Amino acid sequence: MARTSTRDEILAAAAELFSRAGFKGASLQDIAAEVGCSKATLLYHFDSKEAMLAALVAPAAAELAELTARLETLDGEAARAAAIDGFVDLVLRYRREAGLIYYGSLDVLWTPAFADAQPMIENLCAAFAAGSTDPVDRIAAEVLLAGICSVAIDKPDDETLRTALIAVARRALLTPRSKD
């Protein structure tokens, strides 16, 4: 039987504690105690909690980068449709990782450990808004991104959920609004 590495044990403990106590509620000392190592050992492998969280969500971040690269080749409604489908699929595939960020602390996305994610999130919002710079369209995109995460994280996985999330997002973004 293969023994897991200390790094893997740290990540497993961090994921468990971030899920249970939230990102802000879990301390480095808590993680070290869970692993059975010193805080110095944690800091040897990861320079911060943010770095641990970044390592946990790295596979999802890589797929988000692929999605945003695909979106750069599209514009308008084609970009919106691809962004909606791609983001829903991504969140459903990486529910745990999305939950760690969504419920843990969204503001961690604006730390240096997540600097690469910031432009990807902006590009995803732009695609959801079909390139519109209207503040209402951009806010609608942000609300839908958060809403998709919130619902996808908490609901059982089935094809009905995927279909419903995509339909709701399209309906919300395509519904004409009155000009005041």
Solvent accessible surface area in square Angstrom, and as a share of the most:
residue,aa,sasa,rsa
1,M,246,1.10
2,A,98,0.76
3,R,195,0.71
4,T,80,0.47
5,S,58,0.38
6,T,47,0.27
7,R,105,0.38
8,D,72,0.38
9,E,44,0.20
10,I,0,0.00
11,L,23,0.11
12,A,65,0.50
13,A,9,0.07
14,A,0,0.00
15,A,5,0.04
16,E,80,0.36
17,L,14,0.07
18,F,4,0.02
19,S,72,0.47
20,R,149,0.55
21,A,53,0.41
22,G,17,0.17
23,F,11,0.04
24,K,141,0.60
25,G,47,0.45
26,A,1,0.01
27,S,47,0.30
28,L,33,0.16
29,Q,102,0.45
30,D,62,0.32
31,I,0,0.00
32,A,0,0.00
33,A,72,0.55
34,E,93,0.42
35,V,31,0.18
36,G,68,0.65
37,C,34,0.20
38,S,58,0.37
39,K,88,0.37
40,A,75,0.58
41,T,42,0.25
42,L,0,0.00
43,L,78,0.39
44,Y,179,0.68
45,H,60,0.27
46,F,10,0.04
47,D,117,0.61
48,S,31,0.20
49,K,36,0.15
50,E,47,0.21
51,A,26,0.20
52,M,0,0.00
53,L,0,0.00
54,A,26,0.20
55,A,26,0.20
56,L,14,0.07
57,V,8,0.05
58,A,48,0.37
59,P,70,0.44
60,A,13,0.10
61,A,36,0.28
62,A,56,0.44
63,E,45,0.20
64,L,21,0.10
65,A,44,0.34
66,E,101,0.45
67,L,4,0.02
68,T,6,0.04
69,A,56,0.43
70,R,134,0.49
71,L,9,0.05
72,E,125,0.56
73,T,112,0.65
74,L,72,0.36
75,D,115,0.59
76,G,28,0.27
77,E,96,0.43
78,A,54,0.42
79,A,6,0.05
80,R,25,0.09
81,A,40,0.31
82,A,32,0.25
83,A,0,0.00
84,I,1,0.00
85,D,42,0.22
86,G,13,0.12
87,F,18,0.08
88,V,0,0.00
89,D,39,0.20
90,L,15,0.07
91,V,6,0.03
92,L,23,0.11
93,R,141,0.52
94,Y,36,0.14
95,R,45,0.16
96,R,124,0.45
97,E,24,0.11
98,A,19,0.14
99,G,11,0.11
100,L,4,0.02
101,I,24,0.12
102,Y,53,0.20
103,Y,119,0.45
104,G,14,0.13
105,S,12,0.08
106,L,85,0.42
107,D,80,0.41
108,V,4,0.02
109,L,25,0.13
110,W,137,0.48
111,T,34,0.20
112,P,125,0.78
113,A,45,0.35
114,F,12,0.05
115,A,52,0.40
116,D,117,0.61
117,A,11,0.08
118,Q,46,0.20
119,P,73,0.46
120,M,23,0.10
121,I,34,0.17
122,E,88,0.40
123,N,60,0.31
124,L,3,0.02
125,C,5,0.03
126,A,30,0.24
127,A,8,0.06
128,F,0,0.00
129,A,3,0.02
130,A,22,0.17
131,G,52,0.50
132,S,32,0.21
133,T,119,0.69
134,D,45,0.23
135,P,94,0.59
136,V,79,0.45
137,D,39,0.20
138,R,58,0.21
139,I,104,0.53
140,A,35,0.27
141,A,0,0.00
142,E,97,0.43
143,V,96,0.55
144,L,22,0.11
145,L,16,0.08
146,A,41,0.32
147,G,31,0.30
148,I,4,0.02
149,C,20,0.12
150,S,34,0.22
151,V,58,0.33
152,A,0,0.00
153,I,31,0.16
154,D,95,0.49
155,K,103,0.44
156,P,107,0.67
157,D,99,0.51
158,D,74,0.39
159,E,113,0.51
160,T,99,0.57
161,L,17,0.08
162,R,68,0.25
163,T,78,0.45
164,A,46,0.36
165,L,13,0.07
166,I,12,0.06
167,A,42,0.33
168,V,78,0.45
169,A,0,0.00
170,R,81,0.30
171,R,164,0.60
172,A,54,0.42
173,L,22,0.11
174,L,93,0.46
175,T,82,0.48
176,P,124,0.78
177,R,97,0.35
178,S,94,0.60
179,K,164,0.69
180,D,185,0.96
